[in-house]
Amino acid sequence: MQILSAEKIRAWDEFTIQHEPISSIDLMERAAGACLDWLSNHEYLQKSFSIYCGKGNNGGDGLALARMLSAADNKVVVHILEFGYKGTSDFQVNLARLHETSVEIKFIQTEANFHLIPKEDIIIDALYGTGLNRPLEGVTAALVEYINLSGNEIISIDIPSGLYSDKSSLGIPVIRAKHTLSFQCYKLAFLMAENAPFTGNIHILDIGLHPLFTGLAENPFELLSPKKIITVLKPRRPFAHKGNFGHALLVAGSFGKMGAAILAARACLRSGTGLLTLHIPRCGYEIMQAGVPEAMVTVDADQQINTNLSEELSRYKVIGIGPGLGTDSKTMFLLGDLLTRFTSPLVIDADGLNLLAKEKQLLHKIPSYSVLTPHPKEFERLFGESADEFERIRLALEKASLYQIIIVLKGHHTFIALPGGKGYFNATGNPGMAKGGSGDVLTGMLTSFLSQGYSPEEASILGVYLHGLAGDLAAGYYSEQSMLPSDIINGIGEAFLSLT
């Protein structure tokens, strides 16, 4: 699914109006009808509504919805924010239509006109849409606060009023909706954790915008979907053998952290690699041979940490490094040596990233199209602080291009930043995955897909999406509270099956 800017969405509306063709007022009617259908499907009808409208097209949507709700025998009161501006032409048409009904219309010019909201009313927010380009202030800001403090359930149309579509809204007045009913595609703002208190649950409603809009192909951001994943996933040939699916090496583990190595190894194997070798400290030999019998093991000279990779590395298709590794200076030497000797893409996670953060000159030695998987704090240690999430996304794209790497910035909607400026947001996963060890599972999966011959971009897309999907399946079995990272591994098989 495409993620479009406010400007692109307006262009898509206009393209639809010209090429369907359809009048703008009828397109507005279609949007309001989609909102009515959602309310009906979610058992909101036969309730009472207080609908707050500005005088732009978002307000026009609200007026059209008010008329439809009234026609369906719902009690509706409309509150129009008025500052002398007549409103857009479509707003005026819908206002005239509403005057022909029994819907009560109240106007707000000052804070003295903030009418009492009955406690049982559902509030529909249609004050401002995606065209907003400056913070709400004065009476409008006070009205947003008044609505937020009402205690009533709030449903926003298209976007919560006051929220910017394409930049940070931290520190400014914004409606706090329980549900946001938006149209056709995601806005970038919907994928940022900092906006979760405003958007609530997001529902994308199809209003039939023209599918041939050329601007879709030019957009840098995309939300991963099953359709996208199915086009990437390669079926196995009947006469394939283990050599067809690569030999992966995982450099992982230290005394007290062998569990991370086991999780990464099991995930790597469960995701389909042909052969897996682990390089681990001597203390983990018996643990690994018993815990992951399908894997081969080489042991370090050191009892407790990894210090040296003396073997020939060319036999490995990919190397993953980081889970449970530790940050000892001797392990730093191992990483530096690895970056010098191995020229194919790496997967670097956890303490591998922490070592890079200590010696940032090593970033220039990372093989092209290696995959780095930082969480926000690790990203900050590597590349510096960001004022907000929008800035962090821009910085990830900038650093991906600078170092010619792929950055998998982990979060609720994990962001995959590619060197060419393209970015993918993930649509799978849940808060139950916020447990130590989930990242080790992802490292194993990414390493596995690279070993099987997927391109780094394909491996990143598959690994991130299937990791989240397996997590969703685990949450369905065990609950978000009780699921474990090992349950994610156990869900990988079902995740594959769901895509075939």
C-alpha positions, 0 to 999 in steps of 0.5 A: 500500500502506498503512503502519500503526502498531503499534496499527492493525496490532493492530486489523486483526488483531482485526477479521479475527478478529471478521469473517472470522471466524477464531480468533487461534491459526489466524491465527497458524498462517496467519502461520507458514505464510506464513513457511514458504512464503517459506523454501521458495521461497527454498531455505532448507529442508533446513537447520538452524535455531536459533529464538529466541522470546519469550513473546508472540505473536511468540514464538508465531509462532516456535513454530508455524514451528518445528513446521512446519519440523520436520514438513518434516524440518529440524533445529530447536532452539528457545530460549525467553527465560523470566522466569517469565511464562507467556506469551500464551494462543496462545504456550502453545497452540503450546508445547504443540503443539511438545512433541508433536514431537521439536524440542529446546527450551532455556530462557534465564533468564540469560546462562549459558544462552546456548547455542552456536549451530552455524555452519551454523544459520539463526537465526530471531528471534521474540523481540519484535514490534511491541508493544515500547514500551521498550528491551531491557535486561539478559539480553534486550539481552545475548541480542540482542548475542550473536545479532548477534555469532554471524556466522549469518544472521538472519531476523526474523519480523514485525520485528527484535526491539528495533526500534520500529515507529513511532519512532526506535530509534537507540542501543538494542539491536536484532537485525540481520537479513539478512531481515525477514518481515513481514505484510500491510503496511509499518511506518513503521520499514521506510522509514527509512534509519537502520533499514536495518542492522536490517531487511535485505531486507524481505518483506511476506507476505500473511496474508489480513487482512480487506480491509474494515478501516475503519482503512485509510482513516484512515491518513496514510501510503501507499507508492506502488504501480503501482495508485496511479500508474495511477489518476493517469496521464491518457491522451492524447486522439487530437485533442490538440495541444501547447497541451493539455499546457502551456508550462513555463519552466525557470530554470536553469544558470550558467557551468560548470553548464549540464549541470544545465539540459540534464538538467532540460530533457530530462527535462521534454520526455521527460515530456510537456510541450507547450512548454518555454522555458529562461531561461539565462545568455548563456554557455549559449545555443549549448550549449542550442540544440544540446543540447536542440533541442526547447526554446526559449531566452531569455537573461539579460542576464548572461553567466554567471548568471541575474539577471532575468526581464523577460518576461511570465510569465503565459504559463507554466503552471508555472516550475521553478527551481534546477538549476545556478542558483548562489547569487549575490546577483543571482540572489537578486533574480531569485528574490524577483522571481519569487515576487512576480510568479508566483502559480501553483505553482513547482518549486524545487530545488537552488540555488533551495532554497539561496537560500531558505535564505539568505533564509528570509522568502521562504518565506512568498512561495512560491505555494501548492502549490509543490513543493520538492525538498530532499535531507536537507542542503538540508532541514536548511538550510531548516527546521533539524536533526532528531534522527532520520528520524522527527522529520524526517518530522514536521517535513516535514509540519509545514512543508508545512502551515505554508507550504501547500507540497508537500515532496518529501524525497529519499532511498531512499524519497522522502517526499512531504509534503502540506499536509493531513498526508498523506504518501507514500513512494516504492517505486521507485529504487535507489542507482545514482541517487545521482549528481549530476544525478539531482535535476535530472532529477526537477525537469524531470519535476515541472515537466512534469507540472504543465504538463500540468494534473496537480494538484500532488499528482498531479504529485509522485506521478507525478514521484517514482514514474516517476523512480525507476522509470526509474532502476530500468530504467537500473540494469537496463541499465547496473548501479547503479554505471555508470548515469548521470542521463541514462540515467534520462531515457532510461528515462522512456519505458519507465517510461510503457509499463510502466504502460499 
